[in-house]
């Protein structure tokens, strides 16, 4: 049985790796903007690997924010090429996981699934020793519901594709907050049973990793769309305590006890101004709920 319950941490550029390691974080994620900057050459990612592999148990990478699907063939192929290049840089930096934000739907039918799967297959072919995680989105107008991710995984047909559940996105999606915008009502609906359901859906699509992400958010309207804005921990939705209680119980009694092959991690994805304080607070809140389960 694994001694470490889960790896925890946040996103870091090369310049902040030492700070995160000094604070005791066990995970670091390469942020998406590192892959979009032309100034980030191979040397940058080699230096990242040199420091990160000595300091962290898990290294992940977040792909740049490109829409994976498009009705324009030239745009679609350009995006695929850019994502493959980013995945190669991620592996050079020591990342085991390349997390993909799939973006807005283009076709609103099965062609979205097929195009996304084709891109992911291309990444796996070009970078044979990396796991691609697909991030859960917060509205059905975006590609990334649990059903979408299952369909993409089945189409690709590789155990190197799995889910990474952005927990506040799953909350917005499953409570309908992204449609009606009533975050107070959605928050009231997110009890421990709600979160256990989210975690069960995550576990069903997990192979190598039990991958979770979290930040609190507020909502705002842009035309007819409800969008989210990340805010410091304690300043938004959903409430952390019911989630922490469900997480503690689930990780100890479901994942750790029954699925020893899975490596668990929790990535804080909130605003940069408070991310170190908030990451430590998130870890402490979850682990305070874990203590009663460890007998």
N, C-alpha and C positions, 0 to 999 in steps of 0.2 A: 504493500500500500504506500502511495506517495506521502511524503512528510508535508510538503508544501500544499496547502489547500488550493490556492490560486495565485497566479502572478498578477501584479497590479502596477499601474503606471499611467502615463499620459504621452502625448506627442512631444517630440523634441527635435529641434534642429541640432546639428553638430555642436553648435556653441553652447547648448544647455545640457548636454549629456552628463557632464560631471556634476552639475547641480542636482539633477534628478537622481543620479546614483548616490550622491552624498545623503540625500533625504531618505534613502532606503528603498526606492522603487525597484521592482524586479522586472519590469517591462518597459520598453520604449517603442514608440511608433514614429516612423519617418513621416513627416507631414506631407500633404499633397503638393504644397507649393515648392518643395525641394525638387520635385520632378518636372515642374513647369519652368524653372529658371535655367536659362542657357548657361549661366555662370557655374552651375553645378556639374562639373565634369567628373570623370572617373575617380580622380584623386580625392574629391570630396567624399564620395561614397566608400572608398577604401579606408579613409580616415575614420569615417563613421563606424565601419566594421571593427577597426582596430580597437577603438575605445569601447564600443557597445558590447562586443563579445566577451570582454573582460569584466564587465560591470552588471550585465543584465542576464536573466534566465531566458527571456523571450524577446525577440526583435520582430516587430511587425512593420508593415508599410501601408500607407493609405494612398491609393491611386489618385492621380489628378482628377479634378471634377469635369470629366467629359461625358456627354451623353453617349452611351454605348450603342444606341440604335439611331438610325436616321433614314429618312425617305430619299436622301440624296446620296447616291453611291460614292461619289468622291469624298464627301464628308465622312461617311461611314468607314471607308478604307483608311482615311487619314487618321481617324480616331483610333482604329485598331492598331495601326503602326505606332502611334504615340503611346498607347497602353503597353504594347509589347516592349518598347524601349524603356518605359518606366519600370516594368517588372524586372528587366535585366539589371537595371541600376539598383533596384531594391535587393535583388539577390547578391549583387556585388557588395552591398552594405551589410550583408549578413541576415537579411530578413527571411524568415521561414514562411511568412504569410503576406499575401498581397490582397488587401481589402478593396473591394470594388463598389463604388457608389454608381448604380446603373443609370440613374437619371430619368428624365421624362420619357414617357412612351411616345413613339412616333406613329405607329400603325393602329394601336388600340385593338389588336387581334393577335393571333398566334405568330405573326411575323416578328413581333417584338421578341418573343421567346427564341425564335430561330436565329435572329440576328445576334442577340446577346450570346447565345450558346456558341455560335460560330467564332465570335471574338474570344471567348473564354477558351475554346479548344485551341485557338491559335496561340494564346498566351501559354497554355500548358505545353504545347509542342515546342515552343521556342525556349521556355524556361522549365526544364523537366523536373527540377527539384524544389518547386515552390507550391504552396497551397493557396488557392484563390478562394477568398470568402466573399459572399454576396451580402450586402448590407440591406437590412429591412428598412423600407421607406415608410413615410407617414401618410401618404395619400395614394389611392388607387390610380390616380392620374400619372403616377410615377411607377416605374418597373421595380418591383422589389417587395411584393407581398410574400407571405410564407408560401402561398400557392404558386406564385411566379417562380420563386427560388427552387421549390421542389421540381417544377416542370423543367427548368433550366438544367438542374442537376441530372435529371433523367435523360434529357436530350444529349448532354455532354457525355454522360456515362463514365465518369471518373470519380473515385473517392477523394480526389484532390480538389474537389469543389464542395463547399459547404456554406452554411449560413453564418453571418455575424449579426447578432440582434442588437440594433441600436434601440435600447429599451424605451426611451421616450417616444421614438418613432412608432414602435409597436403599440404603445399606449394610445397615441393619437389615432392610429389606424383602426385599432380594434374597438375603441370607444366611440368612434365617429367624430372626434374632436376636430379633425381636419376638414370635416364637412360642415358641422354646425357651429364650430368656434366657441362653444361653451366649455371652457377649460375647467371651471369650477365643478360642473356636473360630471365631466369626465374624470376629474380627480377623485370625486366621491365614489365613483364606480370602481376605482383601482384599489381593491382590497387585496389581502394576501392570496385569496383564491384566484383572483384575476391574474396576479403575477405568476402563480404556479402554472396556470394555463399557458402563459407566454413562455415560461421556461421549459415546459413539456414540448411545446411546438419547436423550440430551439433544439432541444435534445434529439428530437426525431430526425433532424436534418444535420446532425453533428457526427463527424467521424474522428478526425485527429484532434480537434480542439473543441472545447465548449466556450465559444467566443461571445463576449458581451461588451457592450459599450453603453455609456450613460452620460447625460448632462440634463439639467433642468432647463425648461424653455418657457417662453410666453408666446402667445399668438398675436398675429396682426393680419389685417385684411389688405390684400393687394388686388383691387378690382373684385372679382367674384371668388378669388382664391384665399384660403386661410393658410398662411405661412408661419413658420416658427422662427424664433430668435433665441439663441442660446444665452443664458444668463448665469451669474455666479450661483453656486450651490446655496440653497436657502432662499433664493429670490424668485423661484418659478415653480413650475409643475413638471411632473407629478411629485407628490410627497415621497420622501425617501424612506421613511420608517417602514411602511407596509412592504415596500420592495425589499428593504434590507432583511426583514424577518423572513420573507419568502425565499430570498436568495440563500440565507444562512441554512435554513432547513433543507432546501433542495440540493445545494452543493454538497452538504455533508451526507445526507441520507439517500439521495438519488444518484448523483454523479460519482462522488468519491467511493461510496459503498458498493455501487453496482456497475460502474463503468470506469474501472481503473485505467483503461487505455487512453482515456481522454485527458488532455491537459486544459485546465480551466484558466481563463484570464478575464480581467475586468479593466477596460480602458476608459479613463475619464476624458471626455471630449468637449468640455466647456470652454468659456472664453479665456484667452491667454493671460489676461491681467491677473486672474486669481487661480490659475489652473494648478499650481503646486499646493497651495493651501487647500483647495477643494479636493484634489486627488487624495491627499492624506486624510481629510475629513471623511471622504467616501469610504476609503479603506477601513478607517477606524469604526465607522458606523456599522458597516457590514460585519466586521470581526467581533464587535461587541455583541452582536446577535448570534454569532457562531459559538461563543464560549459555552453557553448552556448545553449545546449539542455535543460537546467533546467531553465524554465521561471516561 
